[in-house]
Amino acid sequence: MLLKDKAFCIRTVDYSETSQIVTLFTLTAGKISAIAKGTRKIKPSSSSASAVEVLSCGSLVLSYKENDKLAVLTEFESSAVYSGLRKNLDRLNAAVLAAETIDKFLKEHDPHPELFRKFAVFLKKICDARQYAQILAKLIKFQIELLAEIGSSPLTAVCVNCKNPYNSKWPAVFFSCAAGGIVCRDCESGFSDRTALNDKLIKILNNTAVSAAEAELKSLEAILLDYFAYLAAGQLKMARYFRRL
Ligand SMILES: [Zn+2]
């Protein structure tokens, strides 16, 4: 079977001296692992074939059989639309973290075309982001979109324990990863993993506010990273770059 599609590379692993295993996030077929033969550069000048890198994006041709674990990447024509990512380490780290999260939470051959488009928008927007707070805000927006896409949106309408509806007059509000949502002050003592939130951060989680101070965004990002770690039963590798104070 041949698949012609658009794709982002979201993970690479060296397989042999000349080959890589690449994980591709395709527009129409979702996540697909493939072997890319002859693409691994041994020395920068030794080969005309260039390595497929994480965040490469372009048109590809894959061939695969129904029961094969790995497809074969036969063509990959990379376009350079997101070159701004590599001009700033914070942008690049945010993009690689998002790619790692897609890889972690999507199943193979499970199409998510809407998430594909949102990932493309996210990458384009962070290419233009100059301040760390802007990069964080865009990363958080994409992470919330991804959680919605996989059916794991955090519950923010009511306290997950007593079901009391949330409103901005609550004297305090907390987030519990284990409970998957917010907890009120009366119930918080029963949730050992709780972290304090505030009304603005809840609005960001609900996609009804877009800006906040850098310190607030950092605390929300830390909560989201904890939540992803809880869902995946392990920390994302790139999380360490976003836990600094
Ligand atoms: Zn409660």
Residues whose N, C-alpha, C, O or C-beta is under 5 A from the ligand:
A	BS01	ZN	C159 N161 C162 C184 C187
